């Protein structure tokens, strides 16, 4: 009898989505499908200047934690869903994600019915005292023998099952090629169009979030969910932002964060959020550059060319080329396996490079004044 109102969450209802409170007994746990950690990137500044040849003076350092969030597939009254369990100090991440969804969903109550551009949260729950009982522990180990059981008091968020097809997964995804496309020209062209469609939709996602007073603050290839990895379906592509555990809004900014934003160029506290919006765009610039290089690398339908990882990209662009994408383009031209990537970004008088330059420059308050996700959607490179 309780299943009827839950069916409305599947999208058959035109009303605004609601964050619901669940009890653990509503779920049948199926399996653990993954886990998430937290990587903290620190940008270093040195008084008196930095010696780029001194290994003790890094531009940035990245520190990764162990598992902070566990992901489970579960059944909710016959509906497949994704559970995220927040461990220890990661509870604060879960609370932030929950509060962000509540804020966004409250705004949607008065919206024009436009598509929601974040993953679909159904609600949340807390592990209750039964999780510590011998009976529960025994049942858990019988069903999930290789997964440590959860403890009472843990926060869980509940999402509709939307898969794990992310921007990060696309370059490695196998693709079908028409049997007459023996040189791969058709597949290469479709792949380029799909990559540009990802860029367009990702900017639309940020414009949607920023327009509602929310910044993501942890944009990466794995935090942008795709509805398909089929490069023949560029016109049908949809992108959603997920993993909002570091997101914030103007009212949630701390005094320290406001002060930091003002040091970085915000004229007053009211403009603080716009500085963090630029951080989203800066992060997206590297996501898109990594995507283009990996997806188009020596592409003939089978892959096998040279790729490059995110931190290496940052070192090259920010340390070696001093944020100059023209210099980095010259570097790429010398690598034969990146010919397709360079050609794609060269389209429409190098409009792709121009867009990436604007995104990369978003960490400079003096050059990024007035740049928004909405304004970048006017890029010639994204026009069809």
C-alpha positions as CSV (number, residue, x, y, z in Angstrom):
1,X,0.0,0.0,0.0
2,X,2.9,2.3,0.6
3,X,4.2,1.8,-3.0
4,X,1.6,4.1,-4.6
5,X,2.9,7.5,-3.5
6,X,6.5,6.4,-4.2
7,X,5.6,5.7,-7.9
8,X,5.1,9.4,-8.3
9,X,8.9,9.9,-7.8
10,X,9.5,8.0,-11.1
11,X,8.7,11.1,-13.1
12,X,5.0,10.4,-13.8
13,X,4.0,13.4,-11.7
14,X,4.5,16.9,-12.9
15,X,4.8,18.4,-9.5
16,X,8.1,19.5,-8.0
17,X,10.3,16.8,-6.6
18,X,10.4,16.3,-2.8
19,X,13.2,15.1,-0.5
20,X,11.6,12.4,1.6
21,X,12.5,10.7,4.8
22,X,12.8,6.9,4.7
23,X,13.3,4.1,7.2
24,X,15.8,1.3,6.7
25,X,13.1,-1.3,6.5
26,X,11.9,0.2,3.2
27,X,15.0,-1.1,1.4
28,X,16.3,-4.5,0.3
29,X,20.0,-4.2,-0.1
30,X,21.4,-5.8,-3.3
31,X,25.1,-5.2,-3.6
32,X,27.9,-2.6,-3.1
33,X,28.6,-1.0,-6.4
34,X,31.4,1.4,-5.5
35,X,33.0,3.8,-3.1
36,X,34.1,7.4,-3.2
37,X,37.1,9.1,-1.5
38,X,38.0,12.7,-1.1
39,X,41.0,14.4,-2.8
40,X,42.0,17.8,-1.5
41,X,44.0,20.0,-3.9
42,X,46.0,22.8,-2.3
43,X,47.4,25.7,-4.4
44,X,50.6,27.0,-2.9
45,X,51.8,30.6,-3.0
46,X,55.3,31.7,-2.0
47,X,56.4,35.1,-0.7
48,X,59.3,36.4,-2.8
49,X,58.4,34.2,-5.8
50,X,58.7,30.5,-6.5
51,X,61.7,28.6,-8.0
52,X,60.0,26.2,-10.5
53,X,63.1,23.9,-10.4
54,X,62.9,23.5,-6.6
55,X,60.9,20.3,-5.8
56,X,60.3,21.6,-2.3
57,X,58.2,24.4,-3.8
58,X,55.3,22.7,-5.6
59,X,52.6,24.7,-7.3
60,X,50.0,22.4,-5.9
61,X,49.7,19.2,-3.9
62,X,46.9,16.6,-3.9
63,X,46.1,14.6,-0.9
64,X,43.6,11.7,-1.2
65,X,41.7,10.1,1.6
66,X,40.4,6.5,1.9
67,X,36.8,5.5,1.3
68,X,34.4,8.2,2.6
69,X,31.2,7.2,0.9
70,X,30.0,3.7,0.0
71,X,27.5,3.2,-2.9
72,X,24.9,0.4,-2.9
73,X,22.2,-0.8,-5.2
74,X,19.0,-1.4,-3.4
75,X,15.3,-2.1,-4.0
76,X,12.7,0.4,-2.8
77,X,9.3,-1.2,-3.1
78,X,10.2,-2.7,-6.4
79,X,12.1,0.3,-7.7
80,X,15.8,0.2,-8.3
81,X,17.7,2.9,-6.5
82,X,21.2,4.0,-5.4
83,X,22.1,4.5,-1.7
84,X,25.1,6.6,-0.6
85,X,26.3,5.8,2.9
86,X,28.5,8.5,4.5
87,X,31.2,7.3,6.8
88,X,32.7,9.2,9.8
89,X,33.6,12.8,9.0
90,X,32.0,12.4,5.6
91,X,28.7,12.8,7.3
92,X,29.1,16.6,6.8
93,X,29.5,16.0,3.1
94,X,26.2,14.1,3.1
95,X,24.5,16.8,5.0
96,X,25.7,19.4,2.6
97,X,24.4,17.3,-0.4
98,X,21.1,16.9,1.4
99,X,20.7,20.6,2.2
100,X,21.7,21.5,-1.4
101,X,19.0,19.3,-2.9
102,X,16.4,20.7,-0.4
103,X,17.3,24.2,-1.6
104,X,17.1,23.3,-5.3
105,X,13.9,21.4,-4.9
106,X,12.3,24.2,-2.9
107,X,13.0,26.5,-5.9
108,X,11.6,24.1,-8.4
109,X,8.2,24.4,-6.7
110,X,7.8,27.8,-8.5
111,X,9.8,27.0,-11.6
112,X,8.6,26.8,-15.2
113,X,8.9,23.0,-15.4
114,X,12.4,23.0,-17.0
115,X,14.4,19.8,-16.7
116,X,16.2,19.2,-13.5
117,X,19.9,19.2,-14.2
118,X,21.1,17.3,-11.1
119,X,20.9,13.6,-10.2
120,X,17.5,12.6,-8.9
121,X,17.5,12.5,-5.1
122,X,14.5,10.7,-3.6
123,X,15.3,11.2,0.1
124,X,17.5,10.2,3.0
125,X,17.6,8.0,6.1
126,X,19.7,7.2,9.1
127,X,20.9,3.7,10.2
128,X,18.9,2.9,13.3
129,X,19.7,0.8,16.4
130,X,18.8,-2.4,14.6
131,X,22.0,-2.1,12.5
132,X,24.0,-3.0,15.6
133,X,22.0,-6.1,16.5
134,X,23.4,-9.6,16.0
135,X,20.5,-10.5,13.8
136,X,21.2,-7.6,11.4
137,X,24.9,-8.3,11.3
138,X,24.3,-12.0,10.5
139,X,21.8,-11.2,7.7
140,X,24.1,-8.6,6.3
141,X,27.1,-11.0,6.1
142,X,25.0,-13.7,4.6
143,X,23.8,-11.3,1.8
144,X,27.0,-9.3,1.4
145,X,29.9,-11.4,2.7
146,X,32.7,-9.3,1.3
147,X,31.3,-5.9,2.5
148,X,31.7,-4.7,6.1
149,X,28.2,-4.0,7.7
150,X,27.3,-0.4,8.4
151,X,26.9,1.0,11.9
152,X,23.9,2.7,13.6
153,X,23.7,6.4,13.1
154,X,25.2,6.7,9.6
155,X,23.5,9.1,7.2
156,X,22.3,7.6,3.8
157,X,21.0,9.5,0.8
158,X,18.7,7.8,-1.7
159,X,18.8,8.4,-5.4
160,X,16.9,7.1,-8.4
161,X,19.1,4.6,-10.3
162,X,20.6,6.5,-13.2
163,X,23.7,4.4,-13.9
164,X,27.3,5.3,-13.8
165,X,27.8,6.7,-17.3
166,X,29.9,9.8,-16.7
167,X,32.1,12.1,-18.8
168,X,35.1,10.3,-17.3
169,X,33.9,7.0,-18.8
170,X,33.2,8.2,-22.3
171,X,36.7,8.0,-23.8
172,X,37.0,4.3,-22.9
173,X,33.5,3.3,-23.9
174,X,33.4,0.9,-26.9
175,X,31.6,2.3,-30.0
176,X,30.0,0.8,-33.0
177,X,31.3,1.8,-36.5
178,X,29.4,1.6,-39.8
179,X,30.8,-1.3,-41.8
180,X,31.5,1.0,-44.8
181,X,33.5,3.5,-42.6
182,X,36.7,1.6,-43.1
183,X,39.0,4.6,-42.5
184,X,37.0,5.7,-39.4
185,X,36.3,9.2,-40.8
186,X,32.6,9.0,-40.0
187,X,33.2,7.7,-36.5
188,X,35.7,10.4,-35.9
189,X,33.3,13.1,-37.0
190,X,30.5,11.7,-34.8
191,X,32.9,11.5,-31.9
192,X,33.9,15.1,-32.2
193,X,30.2,16.2,-32.3
194,X,29.5,14.2,-29.2
195,X,32.5,15.7,-27.4
196,X,31.2,19.2,-28.3
197,X,27.7,18.2,-27.1
198,X,29.2,17.2,-23.7
199,X,30.8,20.7,-23.5
200,X,27.6,22.4,-24.4
201,X,25.4,20.4,-21.9
202,X,28.0,20.7,-19.1
203,X,28.0,24.5,-19.5
204,X,24.2,24.4,-19.4
205,X,24.3,22.4,-16.2
206,X,26.5,25.0,-14.5
207,X,24.4,27.9,-15.9
208,X,21.4,26.1,-14.3
209,X,23.1,25.6,-11.0
210,X,24.6,29.1,-10.8
211,X,21.3,30.6,-11.9
212,X,19.7,29.1,-8.8
213,X,22.4,30.4,-6.5
214,X,24.4,27.2,-6.1
215,X,28.0,26.4,-6.9
216,X,29.3,22.8,-7.2
217,X,32.9,23.3,-6.1
218,X,34.1,19.8,-7.1
219,X,33.5,19.6,-10.8
220,X,35.2,16.6,-12.4
221,X,34.7,14.1,-15.1
222,X,33.0,11.7,-12.7
223,X,30.6,14.3,-11.3
224,X,28.9,14.8,-14.7
225,X,26.4,12.1,-15.5
226,X,25.5,11.2,-19.1
227,X,22.3,9.6,-20.2
228,X,24.2,7.8,-23.0
229,X,27.7,6.9,-24.0
230,X,26.7,6.3,-27.6
231,X,28.5,8.8,-29.8
232,X,25.9,8.5,-32.5
233,X,23.3,10.1,-30.1
234,X,24.8,13.6,-29.7
235,X,21.4,15.2,-30.3
236,X,19.8,13.2,-27.5
237,X,22.6,13.8,-25.0
238,X,21.6,15.0,-21.5
239,X,24.1,15.8,-18.7
240,X,23.4,16.1,-15.0
241,X,25.6,17.2,-12.1
242,X,26.0,14.7,-9.3
243,X,28.0,14.5,-6.0
244,X,27.0,17.8,-4.6
245,X,28.6,17.2,-1.2
246,X,30.9,20.3,-1.5
247,X,28.3,22.6,-3.0
248,X,27.3,25.8,-1.4
249,X,24.9,28.8,-1.7
250,X,25.3,32.4,-0.8
251,X,23.5,31.9,2.6
252,X,25.7,28.9,3.4
253,X,29.1,30.6,2.9
254,X,31.2,31.0,6.0
255,X,32.9,34.3,7.0
256,X,36.2,32.8,6.0
257,X,34.9,31.9,2.6
258,X,33.5,35.4,2.0
259,X,36.9,36.9,3.0
260,X,38.7,34.5,0.7
261,X,36.4,35.5,-2.2
262,X,37.0,39.2,-1.6
263,X,40.8,38.6,-1.6
264,X,40.3,36.9,-5.0
265,X,38.4,39.9,-6.5
266,X,34.8,40.0,-5.1
267,X,34.0,43.7,-4.6
268,X,31.7,42.9,-1.7
269,X,30.2,40.0,0.2
270,X,27.2,39.8,-2.2
271,X,29.6,39.0,-5.0
272,X,31.4,36.2,-3.1
273,X,29.4,33.4,-4.7
274,X,30.3,34.6,-8.2
275,X,34.0,34.0,-7.4
276,X,33.2,30.4,-6.5
277,X,31.2,30.1,-9.7
278,X,34.4,30.9,-11.6
279,X,36.1,28.1,-9.8
280,X,33.4,25.7,-11.2
281,X,34.2,27.0,-14.7
282,X,38.0,26.7,-14.2
283,X,37.5,23.1,-13.1
284,X,35.3,22.4,-16.1
285,X,38.0,23.8,-18.4
286,X,40.3,21.0,-17.4
287,X,37.6,18.4,-17.5
288,X,36.8,19.4,-21.1
289,X,40.5,19.6,-22.2
290,X,41.2,16.1,-20.7
291,X,38.1,14.8,-22.4
292,X,39.1,16.1,-25.8
293,X,42.6,14.8,-25.6
294,X,41.5,11.4,-24.3
295,X,38.5,10.9,-26.5
296,X,40.1,12.1,-29.8
297,X,43.5,10.7,-29.1
298,X,44.7,8.8,-32.2
299,X,41.0,8.0,-32.8
300,X,40.3,5.4,-35.5
301,X,37.6,3.6,-33.6
302,X,39.9,1.5,-31.6
303,X,41.9,4.0,-29.6
304,X,45.5,3.3,-28.5
305,X,46.9,6.8,-28.7
306,X,48.5,8.9,-26.0
307,X,46.3,10.3,-23.2
308,X,47.1,12.6,-20.4
309,X,45.9,12.8,-16.8
310,X,44.5,15.9,-15.0
311,X,47.3,16.8,-12.7
312,X,49.8,16.5,-15.6
313,X,47.6,18.8,-17.7
314,X,47.6,21.4,-14.9
315,X,51.4,21.3,-14.5
316,X,51.9,21.7,-18.2
317,X,49.4,24.6,-18.7
318,X,49.9,26.5,-15.5
319,X,53.6,25.9,-14.7
320,X,55.2,25.3,-18.1
321,X,53.0,27.4,-20.4
322,X,51.9,30.0,-17.8
323,X,48.2,29.6,-18.7
324,X,48.9,30.1,-22.4
325,X,46.7,27.7,-24.4
326,X,48.4,28.8,-27.7
327,X,51.7,27.5,-26.3
328,X,50.1,24.3,-25.2
329,X,48.5,23.9,-28.6
330,X,52.0,24.1,-30.2
331,X,53.0,21.3,-27.8
332,X,50.0,19.2,-28.8
333,X,50.7,19.7,-32.5
334,X,54.1,17.9,-32.0
335,X,52.3,14.8,-30.8
336,X,50.9,12.9,-33.8
337,X,48.3,11.0,-31.8
338,X,46.6,14.3,-30.8
339,X,46.1,15.4,-34.4
340,X,42.3,14.7,-34.2
341,X,42.0,16.6,-30.9
342,X,43.9,19.6,-32.2
343,X,41.8,19.6,-35.4
344,X,38.6,19.5,-33.3
345,X,39.6,22.5,-31.2
346,X,40.9,24.3,-34.3
347,X,37.4,24.4,-35.8
348,X,35.9,27.8,-36.5
349,X,39.1,29.7,-36.3
350,X,40.4,27.9,-33.2
351,X,37.2,28.6,-31.3
352,X,37.7,25.5,-29.1
353,X,41.0,26.8,-27.9
354,X,39.4,30.2,-27.2
355,X,36.7,28.6,-25.1
356,X,39.2,26.6,-23.1
357,X,41.4,29.6,-22.6
358,X,38.5,31.5,-21.1
359,X,37.7,28.6,-18.8
360,X,41.3,28.1,-17.7
361,X,41.6,31.9,-17.0
362,X,38.7,31.8,-14.6
363,X,41.1,31.3,-11.7
364,X,42.4,34.9,-12.5
365,X,40.0,37.5,-11.0
366,X,41.4,40.2,-13.3
367,X,40.8,38.4,-16.6
368,X,37.6,36.5,-15.7
369,X,35.5,39.6,-14.8
370,X,32.0,39.1,-16.2
371,X,32.6,35.5,-17.4
372,X,29.7,33.2,-16.7
373,X,28.5,29.8,-17.8
374,X,25.7,31.5,-19.6
375,X,28.0,33.9,-21.5
376,X,30.3,31.0,-22.5
377,X,27.4,29.2,-24.1
378,X,27.7,31.8,-26.9
379,X,31.0,30.2,-28.0
380,X,31.3,29.7,-31.8
381,X,32.8,26.3,-31.1
382,X,29.5,25.1,-29.6
383,X,27.3,26.3,-32.4
384,X,25.8,23.6,-34.7
